[in-house]
Amino acid sequence: MLVVTPNTCIDVTSWLATLTPGTVSRSRRTTQTAGGKGVNVCRTLRALATDPTLVGLSSQDDPRLEHLLAAEGTRFVPLPHRGPARLALVVLEDDGRVSVVNGRGPEPEDWDPAALLTTVAAHADDMPAVVCSGSLPPGLPEDTYGRVVALAHERGVPCLVDAAPAVLGATLAFGPDLVSPNIGEAEALLHGRVDEHVEESGDDLPERCLEAARALHARGARRAVVTAGSHGAALVVADGAWWLGAASVPVLNPIGAGDSFVAGTAAALAGGAGDVDAVRHGMAVAAAAVQHETGGMLDPALVAPALAALAEPVPA
């Protein structure tokens, strides 16, 4: 499977009791890992015995990202850029609160943006699927993932897209095979809301997710999923719509849950699963992933219990 994540980074994750803005804090542990949504997708795919190839930016002046990916066993096709590696600073507090500061990606003059599409075109043939995941570096057009969708479809390869509202909105007209924003992202795209921290509770949550999924499907997505965290997800396709309740599991690290969902769904679709079963598999994989301290990683043995704990799909 080909995973396209231009804005790769290095995650610097720190664990501490409490983060108090405006003060100096000391972590009890800090790690550096390869980061970016597509990196999490690749981790999950490997855990599911699917062999991914990652395409993303890599600093020619700082080899850490390539070394970290090699240590994990990820096949990486780097797009070299000048300057420092992009960093993401992650703070995990004892009460479960997570704070993230995402660094800015390289500027267009520091790499060859045209290399992204030519690299995808060179590697997409014979892939079971292409997954576009994460943000775009500065200067890339918002329809870049849409162009990847078009390249994949020219080769008869399905393409799934998980991106922020503006990029996702520019992709829909290209007919992505699956999109999976959360309810905040979906409503930001559909209603122009700038605050993604919407209320993810209440009796109307399934209806809101279904309404958003129907709108995304109408705009071009072949399969539209709108997720609502621990509550569940809505799925809309040409011949039906469903609300899918989530499994209740202990959460160690919620970062990367959406990426694991995309990976689990993509793997199931590539294996021939039907739409509902594929999305349920993605939800079970995400439930397994949040029980691991590193985003995107999971114990595959936890997937089957999570799948069994899912509520039955409710047609809408």
Helices and strands as residue ranges (DSSP letters): E 2-4, E 9-16, E 29-35, H 37-47, E 53-59, H 64-72, E 75-81, E 87-93, E 98-102, G 108-110, H 114-123, E 130-133, H 144-154, E 159-162, H 165-171, G 172-174, E 178-179, H 183-191, H 205-218, E 224-227, G 229-231, E 232-237, E 240-245, H 257-270, H 275-289, G 300-302, H 303-309, E 314-315
